[in-house]
Amino acid sequence: MDGKIGLGQPHSSRMYDYFLGGKDNYEVDRQAAAEVLKVWPGIRTAARANRQFMQRSTRFLVDMGVRQFLDIGTGIPTEPNLHQIAQRGEPGARVVYVDNDPLVLAHARALMTGSGLGATTYIHGDVTEPKSILQAPELGEVLDLDEPVGLSMIALLHFVDSGTEEIMSAFVDALAPGSYLVICTATADFDPEQVATARAIYRARGITAQERTHDEVTGLFRGLDLVEPGVVPPHRWRADQMTEVSPSYDADVSCYAGVARKP
């Protein structure tokens, strides 16, 4: 995630909102997104695949008995949001959202309209500063870290290019056994030129961007038990109706996803 974000420069979450067809973005975000679309026209498909993976993985965690969720890199509210998915399956589910975009902060109320039994809250924070998130009073008011938590980092870690191992360790170490880690992040394995050019556009606009190989994404789950089918493109992770997709679709999405349990 980026550091302190000025509204005069593009931000990853607002560009993501644009790719999803949202309207909570600025001209500077649309200009940057248009540049990315020229070299990666399938990135809208990638954004939708990410959202669909979020929904399936959240339902899976609820089925596994998870009742608490920490969603880092939340992005601008796009229904259905994670808490809506979780609370459909378990009305008492509790969710903490985290993002560092001021525009997400402005929309935080939309993220806190859950079921009457459950609870949701929002922390304005940065994934690169785990302690500030884990020690935030708002987190302790909603989540009990002595009980299993579903930690969601979807479409987030490709905006972190250094210190990732330390970041992941800090969060995973804070979670109770039985917790789950959910990741979806960009890769250049399917179309290196496309992703490298998109990365250069993001970086030129002041946005950190870093793709990862299959082995590197698998390494993010070190010490955890990967859930079948392991690390795969998000549209191949337990799809409700898995149909045959072409290699070109994998290249359009250019992401890997996985879910793992802390033993």
C-alpha positions as CSV (number, residue, x, y, z in Angstrom):
1,M,0.0,0.0,0.0
2,D,1.1,3.5,-0.6
3,G,2.1,5.8,2.2
4,K,0.4,9.1,2.8
5,I,-1.9,9.6,-0.1
6,G,-2.6,13.0,-1.7
7,L,-5.8,13.4,-3.7
8,G,-3.7,15.0,-6.5
9,Q,-2.1,11.7,-7.4
10,P,-3.7,8.3,-8.4
11,H,-4.3,5.7,-5.8
12,S,-4.5,1.9,-6.3
13,S,-7.9,1.5,-4.6
14,R,-9.5,4.3,-6.6
15,M,-8.1,2.8,-9.9
16,Y,-9.4,-0.6,-8.8
17,D,-12.8,1.1,-8.2
18,Y,-12.6,2.4,-11.8
19,F,-11.7,-1.0,-13.2
20,L,-14.8,-2.4,-11.5
21,G,-17.0,0.2,-13.0
22,G,-17.3,2.3,-9.9
23,K,-17.7,6.1,-9.7
24,D,-15.6,6.8,-6.6
25,N,-12.5,7.9,-8.4
26,Y,-10.9,11.1,-9.7
27,E,-9.7,12.2,-13.1
28,V,-6.1,11.5,-12.1
29,D,-7.1,7.9,-11.2
30,R,-9.0,7.5,-14.5
31,Q,-6.0,8.8,-16.5
32,A,-3.6,6.3,-14.9
33,A,-6.2,3.5,-15.2
34,A,-6.6,4.3,-19.0
35,E,-2.8,3.9,-19.4
36,V,-2.9,0.5,-17.7
37,L,-5.9,-0.6,-19.8
38,K,-4.0,0.1,-23.0
39,V,-1.3,-2.5,-22.1
40,W,-3.5,-4.8,-19.9
41,P,-7.0,-4.7,-21.4
42,G,-8.0,-7.7,-19.3
43,I,-7.4,-6.0,-16.0
44,R,-11.2,-5.4,-15.6
45,T,-11.6,-9.2,-15.8
46,A,-8.8,-9.5,-13.1
47,A,-10.7,-7.1,-10.8
48,R,-13.9,-9.0,-11.2
49,A,-12.1,-12.3,-10.6
50,N,-10.6,-10.9,-7.4
51,R,-14.0,-9.9,-6.1
52,Q,-15.5,-13.3,-7.0
53,F,-12.6,-15.0,-5.2
54,M,-13.3,-12.8,-2.1
55,Q,-16.9,-14.0,-2.0
56,R,-16.1,-17.7,-2.4
57,S,-13.2,-17.6,0.1
58,T,-15.3,-15.8,2.6
59,R,-18.1,-18.3,2.3
60,F,-15.6,-21.1,2.7
61,L,-14.1,-19.6,5.9
62,V,-17.6,-19.2,7.4
63,D,-18.3,-22.8,6.5
64,M,-15.1,-23.7,8.4
65,G,-16.4,-21.9,11.5
66,V,-14.6,-18.6,11.2
67,R,-16.6,-15.8,12.8
68,Q,-14.0,-13.0,12.8
69,F,-12.4,-11.3,9.8
70,L,-9.6,-8.8,9.3
71,D,-9.7,-7.4,5.7
72,I,-6.6,-5.3,4.9
73,G,-6.6,-3.3,1.7
74,T,-10.3,-3.1,1.8
75,G,-10.8,-0.6,-1.1
76,I,-13.8,1.5,-1.8
77,P,-17.1,-0.2,-0.8
78,T,-18.4,-2.5,-3.6
79,E,-21.4,-4.6,-2.9
80,P,-21.4,-7.3,-1.8
81,N,-18.7,-6.3,0.7
82,L,-16.9,-8.9,2.8
83,H,-19.1,-8.4,5.9
84,Q,-22.2,-8.8,3.9
85,I,-21.0,-12.2,2.6
86,A,-19.9,-13.3,6.0
87,Q,-23.0,-12.2,7.8
88,R,-25.3,-13.9,5.3
89,G,-23.7,-17.2,6.5
90,E,-23.2,-16.2,10.1
91,P,-25.2,-13.1,11.2
92,G,-22.9,-12.7,14.3
93,A,-19.7,-12.4,12.2
94,R,-17.4,-9.5,13.2
95,V,-15.3,-7.7,10.6
96,V,-12.5,-5.1,10.8
97,Y,-11.6,-3.3,7.6
98,V,-8.3,-1.5,7.0
99,D,-7.2,0.8,4.2
100,N,-5.0,3.9,3.8
101,D,-6.9,5.8,1.1
102,P,-8.7,8.9,2.5
103,L,-11.5,8.3,0.1
104,V,-12.1,4.8,1.6
105,L,-12.2,6.5,5.0
106,A,-14.9,8.9,3.7
107,H,-17.0,5.9,2.7
108,A,-16.3,3.9,5.9
109,R,-19.9,4.3,7.1
110,A,-21.0,2.1,4.1
111,L,-18.7,-0.6,5.5
112,M,-20.2,-0.6,8.9
113,T,-23.9,-1.3,8.1
114,G,-23.9,-5.0,9.0
115,S,-26.4,-7.3,10.6
116,G,-27.7,-6.3,14.0
117,L,-25.9,-9.3,15.6
118,G,-22.6,-8.8,14.0
119,A,-20.1,-5.9,14.2
120,T,-18.0,-4.0,11.7
121,T,-15.5,-1.2,12.1
122,Y,-12.9,0.5,10.0
123,I,-9.2,1.4,10.7
124,H,-7.4,3.9,8.6
125,G,-4.0,2.1,8.5
126,D,-1.2,0.8,6.3
127,V,-0.3,-2.9,5.9
128,T,3.4,-2.0,6.1
129,E,2.9,-0.9,9.7
130,P,1.4,-4.1,11.3
131,K,1.7,-3.0,14.9
132,S,-0.4,0.1,14.2
133,I,-3.2,-2.1,12.9
134,L,-2.9,-5.0,15.4
135,Q,-2.7,-2.6,18.4
136,A,-5.4,-0.2,17.2
137,P,-8.2,0.1,19.9
138,E,-10.8,-0.3,17.2
139,L,-9.5,-3.8,16.4
140,G,-9.6,-4.9,20.0
141,E,-13.1,-3.7,20.4
142,V,-14.4,-6.0,17.6
143,L,-12.0,-8.9,17.3
144,D,-10.6,-11.4,19.8
145,L,-7.2,-12.4,18.6
146,D,-7.2,-15.4,20.9
147,E,-9.9,-16.9,18.7
148,P,-9.5,-17.8,15.0
149,V,-9.6,-14.9,12.5
150,G,-9.8,-14.9,8.7
151,L,-7.1,-12.5,7.5
152,S,-7.9,-11.2,4.0
153,M,-5.2,-9.6,1.8
154,I,-6.9,-9.5,-1.6
155,A,-5.4,-7.4,-4.4
156,L,-3.1,-5.9,-1.8
157,L,0.4,-7.4,-1.7
158,H,1.3,-6.4,-5.3
159,F,1.5,-2.9,-3.8
160,V,4.1,-4.0,-1.3
161,D,7.6,-4.4,-2.7
162,S,9.8,-4.8,0.4
163,G,9.7,-6.2,3.9
164,T,6.9,-8.6,2.9
165,E,8.3,-11.5,4.9
166,E,8.4,-9.4,8.1
167,I,4.9,-8.0,7.4
168,M,3.4,-11.4,6.9
169,S,5.1,-12.9,10.0
170,A,3.9,-10.0,12.2
171,F,0.3,-10.6,11.2
172,V,0.3,-14.4,11.1
173,D,2.1,-14.6,14.5
174,A,-0.7,-12.5,16.0
175,L,-3.4,-14.9,14.9
176,A,-4.7,-17.8,16.9
177,P,-4.4,-21.4,15.7
178,G,-7.3,-22.2,13.4
179,S,-7.0,-18.8,11.7
180,Y,-6.9,-18.5,7.9
181,L,-4.9,-16.3,5.5
182,V,-6.5,-15.4,2.2
183,I,-4.3,-13.9,-0.5
184,C,-4.8,-12.8,-4.1
185,T,-1.9,-11.0,-5.8
186,A,-0.5,-10.2,-9.2
187,T,1.9,-12.4,-11.2
188,A,3.8,-12.0,-14.5
189,D,3.9,-15.8,-15.0
190,F,1.2,-15.8,-17.7
191,D,2.1,-12.6,-19.6
192,P,5.5,-11.1,-18.5
193,E,5.5,-8.2,-20.9
194,Q,1.9,-7.1,-20.1
195,V,2.5,-7.1,-16.4
196,A,5.9,-5.5,-16.5
197,T,4.6,-2.6,-18.6
198,A,1.6,-2.1,-16.2
199,R,4.0,-2.2,-13.3
200,A,6.1,0.6,-14.9
201,I,3.0,2.7,-15.3
202,Y,2.0,2.3,-11.7
203,R,5.5,3.1,-10.5
204,A,5.8,6.2,-12.8
205,R,2.6,7.5,-11.1
206,G,4.1,7.0,-7.7
207,I,2.4,3.7,-6.8
208,T,4.4,0.8,-5.6
209,A,3.9,-2.3,-7.8
210,Q,5.4,-5.7,-7.6
211,E,4.3,-8.9,-9.2
212,R,5.3,-12.4,-7.8
213,T,5.9,-15.8,-9.2
214,H,4.0,-18.9,-8.2
215,D,6.8,-20.0,-5.9
216,E,6.9,-16.5,-4.3
217,V,3.2,-16.4,-3.7
218,T,3.4,-19.9,-2.2
219,G,6.1,-18.6,0.1
220,L,3.7,-16.1,1.5
221,F,1.9,-19.0,3.1
222,R,5.0,-20.4,4.8
223,G,4.3,-22.2,8.0
224,L,0.6,-22.6,7.1
225,D,-1.4,-25.4,5.7
226,L,-2.6,-24.6,2.2
227,V,-6.2,-25.5,1.4
228,E,-6.8,-27.4,-1.8
229,P,-6.4,-26.6,-4.7
230,G,-3.4,-24.6,-3.4
231,V,-2.1,-21.5,-5.1
232,V,-3.9,-21.1,-8.4
233,P,-5.4,-18.3,-10.5
234,P,-8.4,-16.9,-8.5
235,H,-11.0,-18.1,-11.0
236,R,-9.6,-21.6,-10.5
237,W,-10.0,-21.6,-6.7
238,R,-13.1,-23.6,-5.8
239,A,-15.2,-22.0,-8.5
240,D,-18.9,-22.7,-8.0
241,Q,-19.3,-23.8,-11.6
242,M,-15.8,-24.4,-13.0
243,T,-15.8,-24.2,-16.8
244,E,-12.8,-24.7,-19.0
245,V,-10.9,-21.4,-19.4
246,S,-8.2,-20.7,-21.9
247,P,-4.6,-19.7,-21.2
248,S,-5.6,-16.2,-22.5
249,Y,-8.1,-15.9,-19.6
250,D,-5.3,-16.7,-17.1
251,A,-3.3,-14.0,-18.8
252,D,-6.2,-11.5,-18.5
253,V,-6.4,-12.2,-14.8
254,S,-2.6,-12.6,-14.1
255,C,-3.1,-13.2,-10.4
256,Y,-2.5,-16.1,-8.0
257,A,-4.8,-16.8,-5.1
258,G,-4.7,-19.1,-2.1
259,V,-6.2,-19.9,1.3
260,A,-4.2,-21.5,4.2
261,R,-4.9,-22.4,7.8
262,K,-2.7,-21.7,10.8
263,P,-2.1,-25.1,12.5
